[in-house]
Amino acid sequence: MSGLPVASVACALLAAFLFACASVAQQSAAAAVPEDQALIATLVRSPRWWAGIVGDGGGYLMQVAALALGSVLVVQPLIVSMLLFALPLSARFSGYRLTRRSWTSAIALTVALAVFLVVGDPTEGGTDAPWHDWAIPLVAVVVVTVAATAAGLTPRMTPGRRALLLGSASGALYGIAVAFTKYVTDLFEHGLGHVLGAWQTYALVGAGVAGVYLQQRAFQVGPLAASLPAMTIGEPVVAIFLGMTVLDERLRVSGPAVALVVGALVVMVYTTVALSRDQAALQPQSDAVGERA
């Protein structure tokens, strides 16, 4: 094996580790903010939260380096391994424990998402499409996202389910942002005026900002094991959905591979819900321990 793939793998794993550390730091900071306080105004005064932002920045730089050195099909599944870094780190610093079933679900989710990305091997489509092509798919995603957000903000739900729903909504918004990123990036070649004059730019910024806010709310209301897996699968699934329905992207599968991709998608959904349920069941126990301490 040449040094090039090794360097790409190393950068991707380092990116995954930095993303994991960033998520743990941000979740720890957000979880300390009572829900009756202004979340973002409180977080911007938290050094721990800013450390998470710096970690995210370092992770994105390493991801860019990995993609420059190797294939997307190598890099993206490795980025998913951040779950296997983040969950034990979160358990270590927050006092939650990961059961054998939680570990099994986390590993199965990571493998299933990697299979979905590698076997599905989505093609690159166009980067531009008229508004009327975006309208129905984009509205469908937004409606589902709003419904998940509304349910996740309902206090009567368990913390794990709330974190799952808000994490799903955040991941969906990140998926929308991904769908617009390539087109907006290409506009910079034509000057800032073209960037500022395109509606896609504002859709990208709006989805990104809303996604960050819902991510912090998900971190605030429940354990990382409930929110992060939902974000992790939400982004690529929504991005691929919009790519296929709007930008003429396709999954390059046929024959038995179709069943494998569908099976991976089923495993992703099941394990995400299982992680949320397991962590929600453990939260009262953890809270009780904290109260006794």
C-alpha positions in Angstrom: 0.0 0.0 0.0 1.4 3.4 -0.9 1.8 6.2 1.6 -1.1 8.2 0.1 -4.0 6.0 1.3 -2.3 5.7 4.7 -2.1 9.5 5.1 -5.8 9.8 4.1 -6.9 7.2 6.6 -4.8 8.9 9.3 -6.3 12.3 8.6 -9.8 10.8 8.5 -9.4 9.1 11.9 -7.9 12.2 13.4 -10.9 14.2 12.1 -13.3 11.6 13.6 -11.5 11.9 17.0 -11.6 15.7 16.9 -15.3 15.7 15.9 -16.0 13.3 18.8 -14.1 15.5 21.3 -15.9 18.6 20.0 -19.3 16.9 20.4 -18.6 15.8 24.0 -17.4 19.3 25.0 -20.4 21.0 23.4 -22.9 18.5 24.9 -21.3 18.9 28.3 -21.6 22.7 28.1 -25.1 22.7 26.7 -26.4 20.1 29.3 -25.3 22.5 32.1 -27.7 25.2 30.8 -31.2 25.1 32.4 -34.0 25.1 29.8 -35.4 28.3 31.2 -32.2 30.2 30.3 -31.1 31.5 26.9 -29.1 28.7 25.5 -26.9 30.4 23.0 -26.3 33.5 25.1 -25.1 31.2 27.9 -23.0 29.0 25.7 -21.0 31.8 24.2 -19.7 32.5 27.7 -18.5 28.9 28.2 -14.8 28.1 27.5 -15.8 24.5 27.2 -18.2 25.2 24.4 -15.7 27.3 22.5 -13.2 24.4 22.9 -15.8 22.2 21.2 -16.1 24.8 18.4 -12.3 24.8 17.9 -12.4 21.0 17.9 -15.0 21.1 15.1 -12.8 23.4 13.1 -9.8 21.1 13.5 -12.0 18.2 12.5 -13.2 19.9 9.3 -9.6 20.8 8.3 -8.5 17.2 8.8 -11.5 16.0 6.8 -10.6 18.3 4.0 -7.0 17.0 4.1 -8.2 13.4 4.1 -10.5 14.0 1.0 -7.6 15.7 -0.8 -5.4 12.6 -0.2 -8.0 9.9 -0.7 -11.4 8.8 -1.9 -14.7 9.9 -0.5 -15.6 6.2 -0.1 -12.6 5.7 2.2 -12.9 9.0 4.1 -16.7 9.3 4.9 -17.1 5.8 6.5 -14.1 6.5 8.7 -15.6 9.9 9.8 -18.6 7.9 11.0 -16.3 6.2 13.5 -16.5 9.4 15.6 -19.5 7.7 17.3 -17.1 5.0 18.7 -14.9 7.8 20.1 -17.6 10.1 21.3 -19.9 7.7 23.2 -17.2 6.3 25.6 -15.8 9.8 26.1 -19.2 11.1 26.9 -19.9 8.2 29.3 -16.5 8.9 31.0 -17.1 12.6 31.6 -20.9 12.7 32.1 -21.4 9.8 34.4 -23.5 7.7 32.1 -22.6 4.2 31.5 -22.6 2.3 28.2 -24.1 -1.2 28.4 -23.0 -4.0 26.2 -26.2 -3.5 24.3 -25.4 0.2 23.8 -21.9 -0.8 22.5 -23.4 -3.3 20.2 -25.9 -0.8 18.8 -23.2 1.8 18.3 -20.9 -0.6 16.4 -23.8 -1.9 14.3 -24.9 1.7 13.5 -21.3 2.6 12.4 -21.0 -0.4 10.2 -24.4 0.0 8.7 -23.8 3.6 7.8 -20.4 2.7 6.3 -22.1 0.0 4.2 -24.8 2.4 3.1 -22.2 4.9 1.9 -19.8 2.4 0.3 -22.2 0.0 -1.3 -24.7 2.7 -2.3 -21.8 4.7 -3.8 -24.0 7.7 -4.7 -23.0 9.4 -8.0 -22.4 13.1 -8.4 -25.3 14.9 -10.1 -25.7 18.5 -11.1 -25.1 21.3 -8.6 -27.9 23.6 -9.7 -31.6 23.1 -10.2 -34.4 25.6 -10.6 -36.6 26.5 -7.6 -39.6 24.5 -8.8 -37.5 21.3 -8.7 -36.5 22.0 -5.1 -40.0 23.0 -3.9 -41.7 19.6 -3.1 -38.7 17.6 -1.8 -37.4 20.6 0.3 -40.8 21.3 1.7 -41.2 17.6 2.6 -37.9 17.6 4.5 -38.7 20.9 6.3 -42.2 19.6 7.4 -40.7 16.5 8.9 -37.9 18.6 10.5 -40.4 21.0 12.0 -42.6 18.1 13.3 -39.5 16.5 14.9 -38.4 19.8 16.4 -41.9 20.5 17.9 -42.0 17.0 19.4 -38.5 17.3 20.7 -39.3 20.5 22.5 -42.2 18.9 24.4 -41.1 18.7 28.0 -43.3 15.7 28.8 -41.1 13.4 26.7 -38.2 11.5 28.1 -34.8 13.2 27.7 -33.5 10.4 25.4 -36.5 10.7 23.0 -36.2 14.5 23.0 -32.5 14.3 22.2 -33.2 11.8 19.5 -35.9 14.0 17.8 -33.9 17.2 18.0 -30.7 15.4 16.8 -32.7 14.1 13.9 -33.9 17.5 13.0 -30.4 19.0 13.3 -29.0 16.2 11.0 -31.8 16.9 8.5 -30.9 20.6 8.4 -27.2 19.7 8.0 -28.3 17.5 5.1 -30.1 20.4 3.4 -26.9 22.5 3.9 -24.8 19.8 2.3 -27.1 19.7 -0.8 -26.5 23.4 -1.4 -22.8 23.6 -0.5 -21.3 22.5 -3.8 -23.3 25.0 -5.8 -22.6 27.9 -3.5 -18.9 27.0 -3.3 -18.7 27.0 -7.1 -20.2 30.5 -7.2 -17.2 32.0 -5.6 -15.3 31.5 -8.9 -17.6 34.1 -10.3 -17.2 36.7 -7.5 -18.9 37.6 -4.3 -21.8 39.3 -6.1 -23.0 36.0 -7.5 -22.7 34.4 -4.1 -24.8 37.1 -2.4 -27.3 37.1 -5.3 -28.2 33.4 -5.2 -31.1 32.2 -3.1 -29.2 29.0 -2.5 -26.7 30.9 -0.4 -29.4 32.0 2.1 -30.9 28.5 2.1 -27.5 27.1 3.0 -26.8 29.7 5.8 -30.3 29.4 7.2 -30.2 25.6 7.3 -26.7 25.7 8.8 -27.6 28.2 11.5 -30.8 26.4 12.4 -29.0 23.0 12.4 -26.3 24.3 14.9 -29.0 25.7 17.2 -31.0 22.4 17.2 -27.8 20.5 17.7 -27.1 22.5 20.9 -30.7 22.0 22.1 -30.3 18.3 21.5 -27.1 18.3 23.5 -28.9 20.3 26.2 -31.9 18.1 26.8 -30.4 14.6 26.7 -27.4 12.3 26.6 -25.0 12.4 23.6 -25.7 8.7 22.9 -29.3 9.7 22.0 -28.6 12.8 19.9 -25.3 12.2 18.0 -26.3 8.9 16.2 -29.5 10.6 14.9 -27.4 13.6 13.6 -24.9 11.2 12.1 -27.4 9.3 10.0 -29.7 12.3 9.3 -27.2 14.3 7.4 -26.2 11.8 4.7 -29.7 10.4 4.3 -31.3 13.8 3.7 -28.5 14.9 1.5 -28.8 11.8 -0.6 -32.6 12.1 -0.7 -32.3 15.7 -2.0 -29.5 14.7 -4.4 -31.6 12.0 -5.9 -34.9 13.9 -6.1 -33.5 17.3 -7.2 -29.9 17.0 -8.5 -30.1 13.7 -10.4 -27.8 11.8 -8.2 -28.2 8.0 -8.1 -27.2 5.1 -5.8 -25.0 2.8 -7.9 -26.6 -0.5 -6.8 -28.3 -3.4 -8.5 -29.2 -7.0 -7.7 -28.3 -8.2 -4.2 -26.6 -4.9 -3.4 -30.1 -3.2 -3.3 -31.1 -5.5 -0.5 -27.8 -4.8 1.3 -28.4 -1.0 1.1 -32.0 -1.4 2.3 -30.9 -3.6 5.1 -28.2 -1.1 6.2 -30.8 1.6 6.2 -33.1 -0.5 8.4 -30.2 -1.2 10.8 -29.3 2.5 11.0 -32.8 3.5 12.0 -33.3 0.6 14.5 -29.9 1.1 16.2 -30.4 4.9 16.5 -33.7 4.4 18.3 -32.2 1.6 20.4 -29.4 3.8 21.6 -31.9 6.6 22.5 -34.1 4.2 24.4 -31.2 2.6 26.3 -29.8 6.0 27.3 -33.2 7.3 28.3 -33.7 4.3 30.5 -30.4 4.9 32.2 -30.8 8.7 32.8 -33.1 8.5 35.9 -30.7 6.1 37.4 -27.8 8.5 36.7 -29.7 11.5 38.0 -30.5 9.7 41.2 -26.9 8.9 41.7 -26.0 12.6 41.1 -28.7 13.7 43.6 -27.3 11.3 46.3 -23.8 12.7 45.7 
